[in-house]
């Protein structure tokens, strides 16, 4: 069991605490960090968490072995470096950082201090995506030719706050909220991007925005892809990989459809799981045994399934998409 601090207890931080506390056998939160201490006290008491108001309260506490960052995007880079320098293992909500150089510096700080870094991309843990990756690796596609996807939800409508309107905290429409999950999936399945072209079409800004973002991608291996997101439409998830022998389509959290050459169709429906708990458990299982309490000392840590290189490549594509939207041109992705 890892004893951790939850840093940031807004809407998403509370979702994390609810998914993990007294449910996970791998991680627990003994401390919450929030600027709204009194407003959060009832929730913290319900979940058996002490409260403090500053990140340093967690970093200076020797009983805290890890921090989970559910803080504004622009704070991630400096908070990761500070936590790494304090010897704390780090789980950071997506996006890891807002720029490629920040991602490299954050990852380097973790490697230099021998701490585990994990990124909160919970869609990676959806059963549909696990099955899609398994089938892609099986070779049934033949030669892989193309990937496409879409992820929209209504969070900007249901949970609007000022940062969702900020071009710095939330650039390129829904990119930080939904598109970042598509980027991670594309990098994990196909590999790093070579160039991107992106645009945002906006009908209404401010509270409850109406916009759509579209991105086309050329990958280093010569393959093509595209994805889109809409911030004010019912939730929809689709990742579709095309080969010369078949295509594999993940739909929502639990469904996968395989279409074979010749017309045969195969459908899989997997049982649901709590993807937030799954990603935090995976983070805990990646941390060496000496930081756990009550763990089998012979257990071998399991690397987090999103590697530091993939985290870096995800942010490289992310930043390039923002630049493409802002400059209205194709952007070469840094390597």
KEMAR-788255 format. One record per residue (C-alpha): x, y, z. Coordinates in steps of 0.25 Angstrom, whole numbers, padded with zeros to 4 digits, always signed. Each point is the difference from the previous one (the first is absolute). Layout:
<rogus>
XYZ...
</rogus>
This chain:
<rogus>
+0000+0000+0000+0005+0014-0004-0003+0011+0009-0002+0012-0008-0005+0015-0001-0010+0005-0009+0003+0014-0005-0012+0007-0006-0013-0003+0005-0010+0006-0010-0010-0008-0008+0011-0010-0006+0008-0001+0013-0013-0004+0007-0003-0010-0011+0014-0006+0002-0002-0001+0015-0013-0006-0001+0005-0011-0010+0012-0004+0009-0003+0003+0015-0003-0013+0007-0002-0007-0013+0014-0002-0005+0009-0010+0007+0013+0007-0006-0002+0015+0003-0006+0009+0011-0001+0015+0002+0003+0004+0014+0002+0015-0004-0007+0009-0009+0006+0014-0005-0010+0011-0004-0002+0015+0001-0014-0002+0004+0002-0007+0013-0013+0003+0008-0008-0003-0013+0006-0013-0002+0000-0005+0015-0013-0008+0000+0005-0007-0013+0014-0003+0007-0007-0005+0013-0009-0009-0008+0012-0006-0007+0010+0000+0012+0009+0010-0005+0008+0011+0008+0001+0014-0008+0010+0010-0002+0001+0012-0009+0014-0001-0007+0008-0010-0008+0012+0001+0010-0009-0006+0011+0000-0013-0008+0015+0001-0005+0005+0002+0014-0008-0011+0006+0009-0013+0001-0013-0009+0001-0004+0005-0014+0006-0009-0010-0007+0005-0013-0008+0012-0005-0012+0000-0009-0001+0013-0008-0014+0005-0004+0004+0014-0001-0001+0010-0012+0008-0004-0012+0010+0012+0001+0005-0004+0014+0003-0015-0004+0014+0002-0005+0005+0008+0012-0007-0009+0010+0005-0013-0006+0014+0005+0001-0002+0005+0014-0006-0014+0004+0011-0007-0007+0011+0008+0007-0007-0004+0014+0001-0015-0004-0015-0001-0002-0006-0009-0011-0009+0007-0009-0013-0002-0007-0004+0012-0008-0014+0002-0007+0000+0003-0015+0006+0007-0006+0013-0003+0006+0005+0014-0004-0004+0011-0010+0014+0000-0008+0009-0010-0005+0012+0006+0007-0007+0000+0013-0003-0015-0002+0014-0003-0002+0004+0008+0012-0010-0007+0009+0003-0014-0005+0015+0003+0002-0002+0004+0014-0008-0012+0004+0011-0009-0007+0011+0008+0008-0007-0003+0013-0004-0014-0003-0014+0002+0002-0012-0005-0008-0008+0009-0009-0013-0004-0005-0010+0008-0008-0015+0000+0002-0005-0005-0013-0012-0009+0005-0005-0003-0014+0012-0008-0002-0006-0010+0010-0013-0001-0006-0003-0015-0004-0003+0004-0014+0014+0007-0002+0007-0012+0007-0007-0009-0010+0003+0008-0012+0015+0001+0004+0000-0015+0002-0007-0003-0014+0009+0010-0007+0012-0007+0006-0005-0014-0005+0002+0004-0014-0014-0002-0005+0000+0014-0007+0011-0005-0010+0007+0013-0004-0005+0012+0009-0003+0011-0009-0008+0011+0008-0006+0004+0013-0012+0009+0004-0007+0004+0012-0010+0009+0007-0003+0004+0014-0010+0010+0005-0007+0002+0013-0008+0011+0007+0009+0003+0011+0002+0015-0005-0015+0001+0001-0002-0007+0013+0013+0004+0008+0003+0013-0006+0011+0009+0007+0008+0011-0004+0012-0008-0004-0007-0007-0011-0001+0013-0007+0014+0004+0002+0009-0002-0013+0012-0003+0009-0007-0010+0009-0009-0006-0010+0005+0002-0014-0006-0005-0013-0014-0002+0004-0002-0014+0007+0015-0004-0002+0003+0000+0015-0013-0007+0004-0002-0010-0011+0010+0001-0011+0012-0004+0009-0006-0014+0002+0000-0001-0015+0014+0004-0001+0005-0010+0010-0008-0011-0007+0006+0003-0013+0014+0001+0005-0002-0013+0008-0005-0007-0012+0007+0006-0012+0012+0007+0005+0005+0015+0000-0005+0010-0009+0008+0007-0011-0010+0012-0003-0014+0005+0003-0010+0009-0006-0011+0005+0009-0012+0010+0001-0010+0004+0010-0014+0005-0005-0007+0008+0011-0015+0004-0001+0000+0006+0015+0011+0003+0010-0001+0002+0015-0009-0008+0009-0006-0013-0006+0009+0002-0013-0004-0006-0014+0012-0004-0007+0007-0012-0008+0014-0004-0002+0006-0008-0011+0014-0006-0001+0007-0007-0012+0013-0007+0003+0011-0006-0008+0008-0010+0008+0015-0002+0000-0002-0014-0006-0008+0006-0012-0014-0004+0005-0012+0010+0000-0010+0004+0011-0010+0010+0004-0009+0002+0012-0011+0010+0005-0007+0005+0012-0012+0009+0004-0001+0006+0013-0016+0001+0001-0005-0013-0005-0004-0013+0007+0012-0009+0003+0005-0008-0011+0013-0008-0001+0006-0007-0013+0014-0005-0004+0001-0007-0013+0012-0007-0006+0000-0004-0014+0009-0011-0007+0000-0007-0013-0007-0012+0006-0009+0005+0010-0004+0013+0009-0002+0000+0015-0009+0010+0006-0001+0004+0015-0013+0006+0004-0002+0006+0013+0005-0007+0013-0003-0015-0003-0003-0003-0015+0010-0004-0011-0005-0003-0014+0010-0007-0010-0004+0000-0015+0008-0010-0008+0002+0000-0015-0011-0008-0007-0011+0006+0009+0001-0008+0013-0002+0008+0013+0004-0004+0014-0005+0008+0012+0006+0000+0014-0007+0006+0013+0009+0000+0012-0005+0001+0014+0002+0014+0006+0010+0005+0010+0004+0013+0007+0010+0006-0008+0004+0010+0010+0003-0010+0010+0007-0009-0010+0010+0011-0004+0003+0004+0015+0002-0015+0003+0010-0001-0012+0007+0012+0005+0001-0007+0014+0005-0013-0006+0011+0007-0007+0006+0006+0013+0011-0009+0007-0004-0008+0012+0008+0008+0010-0010+0011-0001-0012-0008+0003-0006-0005+0013-0005-0015+0001+0005-0004-0014+0007-0013-0003+0014+0004-0001+0002-0011-0011-0009+0008-0009+0006+0005-0013-0004+0014-0004-0008+0001-0013+0004+0012-0009-0011+0010-0002-0006-0004-0014+0002+0014-0005+0015+0002-0001+0007+0013+0002+0004+0000-0015-0015-0001-0004-0003+0011+0010+0010+0009-0006-0005-0003-0014-0014+0002+0004+0003+0014+0005+0009+0003-0013-0013-0003-0008-0009+0008+0009+0009+0013+0000+0001-0001-0015-0015-0001-0002-0001+0013+0008+0010+0007-0008-0007-0005-0013-0014+0005+0005+0007+0014+0004+0008+0001-0013-0010-0006-0010+0011-0009-0006+0006-0014+0000+0010-0001+0012+0012-0010+0000+0000-0008+0014+0012+0001+0008+0007-0014+0002
</rogus>
